């Protein structure tokens, strides 16, 4: 009888979700298998850069004490993780951020190697919507708005300016490429002044979208980055280094086991990410000896530092490459770079 009651208690406790997420060390894996470049431009990569992630778990009454006592686990309140966003939209946001990170990684890597990568504004991509607003459930994360009432809106700013000339109660028609692909379709909405929470502040909106610039790039040759089962932008730096490694001879990592985390934009700037303390444990478990992190996260990484791991803060792609060069890393010029040097000579 006592055993049955105890077992029932465990089952009940496992189903009671608390308002916390547990962030734990995830994996550290080579980035190279996710990257494909044309065979004619590919070079062997013997010591690929590692990308790393964290594991997120909803805390239950059963697991709370375990997570609380586990030294490499951090607990965060539910609102601080989700911001009130639904799980499905969070997944969509993570997928969009990864797609944007892959695009930025290709662009910054190719530009570093001397290739021209022209860019053109292509609309405003929906990065989020607010519950209870006209856009919610109609415009989705990843949709790209290219016009409002037939007038082109090729940037997020242009869309915001066009919407500012309208008021609550009016009907407007967005021209939308659903999920950023396919032919544009009209989407009609009736504007409604709605109260929403943005970063802890109460604001009023008529549509309820978070638009960002959608930029289309023209690449000199096809490059595919397809990171699976990981969302968000934090693999940007690792993916950028991976593309450079694939297109360049030599040994970018100098034979070291190098891990990297940080966002990357199309101009080679490294940005802040989360969960770096837990990521540091993951890369140490994978045997990394060098870990590149954004400056904002250097202290977090050092808080989990173990002998044998050297942590470096980098704010740009150039800084990351200089760190690797100082540790014996080197790359040979690409065919394109060699051609440039020959013509210049």
C-alpha positions in Angstrom: 0.0 0.0 0.0 2.8 2.4 0.9 4.7 1.6 -2.3 1.5 2.3 -4.3 0.9 5.6 -2.6 4.6 6.6 -3.1 4.5 5.6 -6.8 1.3 7.6 -7.3 2.9 10.6 -5.6 5.8 10.4 -8.0 3.5 10.2 -11.0 1.5 13.2 -9.8 4.7 15.2 -9.1 6.1 14.5 -12.5 2.9 16.0 -14.1 2.9 19.2 -12.1 4.8 21.8 -14.1 6.4 24.7 -12.2 7.1 28.1 -13.7 10.8 27.3 -14.4 13.0 26.1 -17.2 16.2 24.2 -16.4 19.1 25.1 -18.7 21.7 22.3 -18.8 24.9 21.5 -20.8 24.0 20.2 -24.2 26.3 18.8 -26.9 29.4 20.1 -28.7 29.6 18.7 -32.2 31.6 19.3 -35.4 30.0 22.0 -37.5 31.4 20.6 -40.8 28.9 17.9 -41.5 26.2 20.5 -41.7 28.1 22.5 -44.4 28.1 21.7 -48.1 30.2 23.6 -50.7 30.8 22.8 -54.3 33.3 19.9 -54.7 35.5 22.1 -56.9 36.0 24.6 -54.1 36.0 22.2 -51.2 39.1 21.4 -49.1 39.5 18.6 -46.5 38.8 19.6 -42.9 40.6 17.5 -40.4 39.9 19.3 -37.1 36.6 21.1 -37.5 35.3 23.7 -35.2 32.7 22.6 -32.7 29.3 24.3 -32.3 27.6 23.9 -29.0 24.1 24.2 -27.5 22.2 23.7 -24.3 19.3 21.5 -23.2 16.1 23.1 -22.0 13.7 21.2 -19.7 10.5 22.3 -18.1 10.8 21.9 -14.3 8.3 19.7 -12.6 7.6 19.2 -8.9 9.4 15.9 -9.2 12.6 17.3 -10.8 12.8 20.7 -9.1 15.1 19.6 -6.2 17.4 17.7 -8.6 17.8 20.6 -10.9 18.3 23.0 -7.9 21.2 20.9 -6.6 22.8 20.1 -9.9 25.9 22.4 -10.1 25.8 22.8 -13.9 22.1 23.6 -14.2 20.6 27.0 -14.1 16.9 27.7 -13.4 15.1 30.5 -15.2 11.6 31.7 -14.7 9.1 30.8 -17.4 8.4 34.4 -18.5 12.1 35.1 -18.8 12.5 32.2 -21.2 9.3 32.4 -23.2 8.3 36.1 -22.8 4.7 34.9 -22.9 5.2 33.4 -26.4 3.5 30.1 -27.2 5.6 27.0 -27.6 4.8 26.7 -31.3 5.8 30.3 -32.0 8.9 29.9 -29.9 9.9 26.9 -32.2 9.1 29.0 -35.3 11.2 31.9 -33.9 14.1 29.5 -33.2 13.9 28.1 -36.8 13.8 31.7 -38.3 16.8 32.7 -36.2 18.8 29.7 -37.3 17.9 30.4 -40.9 19.1 34.0 -40.6 22.2 32.8 -38.8 23.0 30.4 -41.6 22.6 33.2 -44.2 24.8 35.6 -42.2 27.5 32.9 -41.8 27.7 32.3 -45.5 27.7 36.0 -46.3 30.4 37.0 -43.7 32.6 34.0 -44.6 32.5 34.7 -48.3 33.1 38.4 -47.9 36.1 37.7 -45.6 37.5 35.5 -48.4 37.2 38.3 -50.9 34.0 37.4 -52.7 31.4 40.0 -53.5 28.0 39.2 -52.0 25.5 41.8 -53.1 22.5 42.3 -50.9 19.0 43.8 -51.6 16.1 44.6 -49.3 13.3 42.1 -49.9 10.6 43.1 -47.4 9.8 42.8 -43.7 9.9 39.3 -42.1 7.6 38.6 -39.2 9.8 37.7 -36.2 6.8 37.5 -33.7 3.2 38.3 -33.1 1.2 39.3 -30.0 -1.7 37.3 -28.7 -5.0 39.1 -29.0 -4.0 41.4 -31.8 -5.3 41.4 -35.4 -2.1 39.7 -36.7 -2.2 36.8 -34.3 -2.9 33.6 -36.1 -3.1 35.3 -39.4 0.5 36.5 -40.0 3.0 33.9 -38.8 6.7 33.9 -37.9 8.7 33.7 -41.1 6.1 35.4 -43.3 7.6 38.2 -45.4 5.5 41.3 -46.1 6.5 43.0 -49.3 3.7 45.7 -49.7 0.9 47.4 -47.9 -2.2 48.3 -49.9 -0.2 47.7 -53.0 2.7 50.1 -52.0 6.1 48.3 -51.7 7.5 48.0 -48.2 10.9 46.6 -48.7 12.2 47.2 -45.1 10.8 46.9 -41.6 11.0 50.7 -41.3 9.1 51.2 -44.6 6.3 48.9 -43.3 6.1 50.7 -40.0 5.9 54.1 -41.7 3.2 52.9 -44.0 1.2 51.5 -41.1 1.6 54.8 -39.2 -0.7 56.5 -41.7 -3.6 54.2 -40.8 -5.7 54.0 -37.6 -7.7 51.5 -35.6 -10.8 50.3 -37.5 -9.3 50.6 -41.0 -8.9 47.5 -43.1 -5.5 47.1 -44.8 -4.1 44.5 -47.2 -0.6 43.1 -46.8 1.2 41.4 -49.6 2.8 38.4 -48.1 5.1 35.6 -49.1 4.0 32.9 -46.6 7.0 31.5 -44.8 9.2 33.6 -47.0 8.6 31.4 -50.1 6.2 31.1 -53.0 4.2 33.7 -54.8 2.9 36.7 -52.8 -0.7 36.5 -51.6 -3.0 39.2 -50.2 -3.8 39.1 -46.5 -6.5 41.5 -45.3 -6.6 42.7 -41.6 -8.8 45.2 -39.8 -6.6 47.3 -37.5 -7.5 47.4 -33.8 -5.9 49.3 -31.0 -4.7 46.6 -28.6 -2.8 46.7 -25.4 0.3 44.4 -25.3 3.3 43.8 -23.1 6.7 44.5 -24.7 9.7 43.9 -22.5 7.7 44.6 -19.3 6.2 47.8 -20.7 2.6 48.2 -21.7 2.2 49.6 -25.3 -0.7 49.9 -27.7 -0.5 48.5 -31.2 -2.8 48.3 -34.2 -1.5 45.2 -35.9 0.6 43.2 -33.4 3.8 42.2 -35.3 7.5 42.4 -34.7 9.0 43.0 -38.2 12.6 42.7 -39.1 14.5 43.5 -42.4 14.4 40.7 -44.9 17.6 40.8 -47.0 18.2 38.6 -50.0 21.9 37.9 -50.9 23.4 36.8 -54.3 26.1 34.2 -53.7 28.8 33.5 -56.2 28.2 29.8 -55.9 25.9 27.6 -53.8 26.6 26.9 -50.2 24.3 25.0 -47.9 24.2 25.1 -44.1 21.6 22.9 -42.6 22.0 22.6 -38.9 19.4 20.1 -37.5 17.7 19.9 -34.1 19.1 23.3 -33.0 17.3 26.6 -33.0 18.3 30.1 -32.5 21.3 32.2 -33.7 24.1 31.2 -31.4 25.9 28.9 -33.8 26.6 31.8 -36.1 30.3 32.2 -35.3 31.0 28.4 -35.5 29.2 28.2 -38.9 31.1 31.1 -40.3 34.4 29.5 -39.3 33.2 26.2 -40.7 32.5 27.8 -44.2 35.9 29.5 -44.2 37.5 26.1 -43.2 35.7 24.3 -46.0 36.7 26.8 -48.7 40.4 27.2 -47.6 43.3 24.8 -47.4 45.5 24.5 -44.4 44.4 24.0 -40.8 42.2 26.8 -39.4 42.3 25.3 -35.9 46.0 24.4 -35.9 45.2 20.9 -34.8 43.4 22.1 -31.6 39.9 21.1 -30.7 38.2 24.5 -31.0 34.6 25.3 -30.0 32.8 28.6 -30.7 29.5 30.3 -29.7 28.2 33.7 -30.7 25.8 35.2 -33.2 27.2 36.5 -36.5 25.9 39.2 -38.8 26.6 39.7 -42.5 29.5 42.1 -41.6 31.5 39.8 -39.3 30.3 41.1 -36.0 29.9 38.6 -33.1 26.9 39.0 -30.8 25.8 37.9 -27.4 24.2 34.5 -26.7 22.8 32.8 -23.6 23.7 29.7 -21.6 27.4 30.1 -22.0 28.2 28.6 -18.6 26.4 25.4 -19.6 28.0 25.5 -23.1 31.4 25.7 -21.5 30.8 22.5 -19.6 29.6 20.9 -22.9 32.7 21.9 -24.8 35.0 20.7 -22.0 33.2 17.4 -22.0 33.9 17.2 -25.7 37.6 17.7 -25.1 37.9 21.3 -26.5 41.1 23.2 -25.6 40.0 26.6 -27.1 36.6 28.2 -26.7 35.7 31.4 -28.5 32.9 33.4 -26.9 31.4 36.9 -27.1 32.9 39.5 -24.7 29.7 39.8 -22.8 29.9 36.1 -21.9 33.6 35.8 -21.0 33.0 35.8 -17.3 30.2 33.2 -17.6 32.6 30.9 -19.5 35.4 31.5 -17.0 33.1 30.5 -14.2 33.1 27.0 -15.5 36.8 27.0 -16.7 38.8 23.8 -16.2 42.5 23.2 -16.7 43.3 22.6 -20.3 40.6 25.0 -21.7 41.6 28.4 -22.9 38.7 30.9 -23.2 39.0 33.9 -25.6 36.5 36.7 -26.0 36.0 37.9 -29.6 33.7 40.6 -30.9 34.4 40.1 -34.6 35.3 37.4 -37.1 38.7 38.9 -37.7 39.4 38.7 -33.9 38.4 35.1 -33.9 40.7 34.3 -36.8 43.6 36.1 -35.2 43.1 34.1 -32.0 43.3 30.9 -34.0 46.4 32.1 -35.9 48.1 32.9 -32.6 47.5 29.3 -31.6 49.0 27.8 -34.8 46.0 28.0 -37.1 46.5 28.8 -40.7 44.6 28.7 -44.0 45.8 28.7 -47.6 44.4 31.3 -50.0 41.3 30.2 -51.9 41.5 29.8 -55.7 39.6 33.1 -55.8 42.1 34.9 -53.5 45.0 33.5 -55.4 43.6 34.7 -58.7 43.1 38.2 -57.2 46.7 38.2 -56.0 48.0 37.1 -59.4 46.0 39.7 -61.3 47.1 42.4 -58.8 50.8 41.4 -59.3 
